Amino acid sequence: MSQAQISEQASGVFLLAGVLDYLSAPALRDAGARLIKTSAAEAYVVDCAAVSKSSSVGLSLLLAFMRDAQAAGKVLSVRNLPKDMREIAAVSGLLDVLSLQA
């Protein structure tokens, strides 16, 4: 299993990396919530370019991060959503919910 992580690359830009599954999700959820809570950025972006594999758990994480941002009065968008996550989002009807950057 690839080690998964989320880190702030620049103010409000969070890089999500590794394998997103039920094993990595709890730690990622906690780390992402902390980053959102402590970041002084006006808006947030989760960059998924370094995600190597994801189950539907990855989309659940993104939705949770969106709720955290909303609770902080901020907007969160997602960029570089991998093909497997995009396909799951399409089947699940989440493409309209996720704020995707081109």
C-alpha positions in Angstrom: 0.0 0.0 0.0 1.2 3.5 -0.9 1.4 5.9 2.0 -1.3 8.6 1.6 -1.1 12.1 2.8 -2.5 15.6 2.5 -0.2 18.6 2.8 -0.4 22.4 2.2 1.7 23.2 -0.8 0.9 26.9 -0.8 -1.6 29.0 1.1 -4.9 27.2 0.7 -3.6 24.6 -1.8 -3.7 21.1 -0.4 -2.0 18.2 -2.2 -3.7 14.9 -1.7 -1.4 12.0 -2.5 -1.2 8.2 -2.5 -3.9 5.5 -2.2 -7.2 6.7 -0.9 -9.1 3.8 0.6 -10.7 2.7 3.9 -7.2 2.2 5.4 -5.9 5.6 4.7 -9.1 7.6 5.0 -9.3 8.2 8.8 -5.9 9.8 9.0 -6.4 11.8 5.9 -9.8 13.0 7.2 -8.2 14.2 10.4 -5.2 15.8 8.7 -7.4 17.6 6.1 -9.8 18.9 8.7 -6.8 20.3 10.7 -5.3 22.0 7.6 -8.6 23.6 6.7 -9.2 24.8 10.2 -5.7 26.4 10.5 -5.2 27.8 7.0 -5.7 31.5 6.7 -6.4 31.3 3.0 -9.6 32.9 1.6 -10.4 29.8 -0.4 -9.1 26.3 -0.7 -8.0 24.0 -3.5 -7.5 20.3 -3.1 -5.0 19.1 -5.8 -5.5 15.4 -6.6 -2.6 15.1 -9.1 -0.6 12.8 -6.8 -3.5 10.4 -6.0 -2.3 7.1 -7.3 -5.5 5.1 -6.7 -8.9 5.8 -5.1 -12.0 4.0 -4.2 -15.2 5.8 -3.5 -13.6 6.7 -0.2 -11.6 9.4 -2.0 -14.8 11.2 -3.0 -16.2 10.9 0.5 -13.0 12.7 1.7 -13.5 15.5 -0.8 -17.1 15.9 0.3 -16.0 16.0 3.9 -13.4 18.6 3.1 -16.0 20.7 1.3 -18.2 20.6 4.4 -15.3 21.7 6.6 -14.6 24.6 4.3 -18.2 25.6 4.2 -18.3 25.5 8.0 -15.3 27.9 8.0 -17.2 30.2 5.6 -14.8 29.4 2.7 -15.1 27.7 -0.7 -13.2 24.6 -1.7 -12.5 23.5 -5.2 -10.9 20.3 -6.6 -8.3 20.1 -9.4 -6.7 17.3 -11.2 -9.3 14.8 -10.3 -8.0 11.4 -11.5 -10.0 9.4 -14.1 -11.1 6.7 -11.7 -12.4 9.3 -9.2 -14.2 11.2 -12.0 -15.9 8.1 -13.2 -17.1 7.2 -9.7 -18.3 10.8 -9.3 -20.2 10.6 -12.6 -22.0 7.4 -11.7 -22.8 8.8 -8.3 -24.1 12.1 -9.6 -21.4 14.0 -7.8 -19.9 15.9 -10.7 -22.5 18.6 -10.1 -21.7 18.8 -6.4 -17.9 18.9 -6.6 -16.4 22.2 -7.6 -14.0 21.1 -10.2 -11.3 23.2 -11.7 -10.4 22.7 -15.4 
